[in-house]
Amino acid sequence: MDLSFLAEDTLTAAQALLGKKITTMTDGIVTSGYITEVEAYLGLEDKAAHAYQGRRTKKNEMMYRDYGTVYVYTMHGHHCMNFITKDEHSPEGVLIRGLEPVEGIETMQIRRGRLDHLTDGPGKLTQSMGIRRDQFNGTRLNDGPLTISAGRVPVAVQASKRIGIDNKEEAVDYLYRFTVAGNPYVSKDRVRPAVDNGWQ
């Protein structure tokens, strides 16, 4: 699919990612899901972003790439996946926090070692889909082991505060987290499922 929407405003791109289908091929096994939850990180001016004030390290180097680059970092032993937006001069990106599983659910269950809560969190979904930093960090969407394609369209999108950034001063209050309203496959929130999980 055309990824040029990722080159525009990051907040707009984050919302446009909701419903897109992510597919991975790991160890010869296909898994996929529709994006249900994302968080936008606006680089230089965003105190919660890894590239705040132009911070550049070996860990966050992939943020300084063109839109469509996959940036995977580790936190507390978990892998977290971001899609880079804009360009190398604007280190911004979108954290993929939740997916509604579509293909390879049995494989996801094996990888997670459980039957439920497979993709309702950034570390859970990467584990379920076999996304690891050593294999995926720095790859390009649709030009490697991870593809993104048209999926479903949300009936409504909810904006809320991002999760897990309690010490980032005013950035704590930015409404940069976006979810598919009424979809239960999101982290933290207790959601009453809407008709068809909130899809059109």
C-alpha positions in Angstrom: 0.0 0.0 0.0 1.0 3.7 -0.4 2.8 4.7 2.8 3.0 8.4 2.0 0.5 9.1 4.8 3.3 8.4 7.3 5.2 11.4 5.9 2.6 13.9 7.0 1.6 15.1 10.5 2.4 12.3 13.0 -0.8 12.7 15.0 -2.8 12.3 11.8 -0.7 9.4 10.7 -1.2 7.7 14.1 -4.9 7.8 13.7 -4.7 6.7 10.1 -2.8 3.5 11.2 -5.9 2.3 13.2 -7.4 -0.6 11.3 -4.4 -1.2 9.1 -3.4 -4.9 8.9 0.1 -5.9 10.1 1.4 -9.2 8.8 4.6 -10.9 9.9 6.5 -13.9 8.5 8.7 -15.3 11.3 10.2 -18.7 11.2 8.1 -19.5 8.2 4.8 -18.8 10.1 2.4 -16.0 9.2 0.6 -14.0 11.9 -1.5 -10.9 11.4 -3.8 -8.4 13.1 -5.6 -5.1 12.8 -4.1 -2.2 14.6 -6.4 -1.1 17.5 -4.2 1.2 19.6 -1.3 3.5 19.0 0.6 6.3 20.6 2.3 9.2 18.8 5.7 10.5 19.9 6.7 13.9 18.5 10.4 13.8 18.7 12.3 17.0 19.5 9.6 18.9 21.5 8.0 15.8 23.2 9.5 15.1 26.6 8.2 11.5 26.4 9.9 10.8 23.1 13.2 9.0 22.8 14.5 11.8 20.5 13.5 14.7 22.8 15.8 17.7 22.2 17.6 15.9 19.4 18.9 13.0 21.7 20.6 10.5 19.4 22.0 7.2 20.6 22.7 3.8 19.3 19.4 2.7 20.7 17.2 5.3 19.0 19.2 5.7 15.8 16.4 4.3 13.7 14.2 7.3 14.6 16.5 9.3 12.4 15.3 7.6 9.3 12.6 8.2 6.6 9.0 7.3 7.2 8.2 3.7 6.9 11.2 2.5 8.9 10.5 0.0 11.7 12.0 1.0 15.1 12.1 -1.7 17.7 13.5 -1.1 21.2 13.5 -3.2 24.4 12.1 -2.2 27.7 12.0 -4.4 30.8 12.8 -7.4 28.6 10.0 -6.7 26.2 10.2 -5.6 22.5 8.2 -2.5 21.5 7.6 -1.6 17.9 7.3 1.8 16.3 6.7 3.0 12.8 8.8 6.1 11.9 7.0 9.1 10.4 8.1 12.1 8.5 11.9 12.2 7.7 15.4 11.9 9.2 15.2 15.6 10.3 12.1 15.0 12.3 12.6 12.0 14.5 8.9 11.1 15.2 7.1 7.9 15.3 4.1 5.8 16.3 4.2 3.1 18.9 1.9 0.1 18.1 0.2 -0.8 21.3 -2.6 -3.1 20.4 -3.8 -5.4 17.6 -6.9 -7.5 17.0 -5.6 -10.9 16.0 -6.5 -12.2 12.6 -4.2 -15.0 11.4 -1.9 -17.4 13.3 -3.8 -17.2 16.5 -2.7 -20.7 17.6 0.9 -19.7 17.0 0.4 -16.5 19.1 -1.0 -18.6 21.9 2.1 -20.9 21.8 4.5 -17.9 21.8 2.6 -16.2 24.7 2.1 -19.4 26.6 -1.6 -18.6 27.2 -4.9 -18.5 25.4 -5.9 -14.9 26.0 -4.4 -11.4 26.2 -2.3 -12.1 23.2 -1.9 -8.6 21.6 -3.4 -6.1 24.1 -0.1 -4.4 24.8 3.1 -3.4 23.0 5.2 -6.2 24.4 2.5 -8.8 24.1 1.8 -8.2 20.4 5.5 -8.3 19.5 5.9 -11.6 21.3 2.8 -13.0 19.7 3.9 -12.0 16.2 7.5 -13.0 16.6 8.8 -9.5 16.3 12.3 -9.2 17.7 14.7 -6.3 17.8 17.6 -8.1 16.1 15.5 -9.1 13.1 13.1 -6.2 12.7 14.8 -3.0 13.9 15.7 -0.9 11.0 13.8 -2.8 8.4 11.3 -1.1 6.1 7.6 -1.6 6.0 6.5 -3.8 3.0 10.2 -4.5 2.2 11.1 -7.2 4.7 9.5 -9.5 7.3 6.7 -7.1 8.2 4.0 -5.8 5.8 1.2 -3.3 6.3 -1.9 -3.3 4.2 -5.5 -1.9 4.1 -7.6 -3.6 6.8 -10.7 -2.3 8.5 -12.1 1.2 9.2 -13.0 2.3 12.8 -16.5 3.7 13.4 -14.9 6.1 15.9 -11.5 6.9 17.3 -10.9 7.8 21.0 -8.0 10.1 22.1 -6.5 9.8 25.6 -3.3 10.2 27.6 -0.4 7.9 26.8 0.5 5.1 29.2 3.6 4.7 31.3 5.2 8.1 31.1 4.3 9.5 34.5 7.6 11.4 35.0 7.5 13.3 31.7 6.0 16.6 33.1 3.5 18.3 30.7 3.9 15.5 28.2 1.9 13.3 30.5 -1.3 15.2 29.6 -1.0 15.1 25.8 -3.8 13.2 24.2 -1.5 11.3 21.9 -2.9 7.8 22.4 -5.6 6.7 20.0 -7.8 3.6 20.1 -10.6 2.1 18.1 -13.7 3.0 20.2 -15.4 -0.2 21.4 -12.6 -2.5 20.5 -11.5 -4.8 23.4 -8.0 -5.5 22.0 -6.4 -2.6 23.7 -4.1 -2.3 26.7 -5.2 -1.2 30.2 -8.7 -0.1 29.4 -11.7 -2.1 30.3 -13.8 -1.9 27.2 -17.4 -2.9 26.6 -17.2 -4.4 23.1 -19.1 -2.4 20.5 -20.9 -4.1 17.5 -18.3 -5.8 15.4 -15.6 -4.5 17.9 -16.0 -1.0 16.6 -15.3 -1.5 13.0 -17.5 -0.2 10.1 
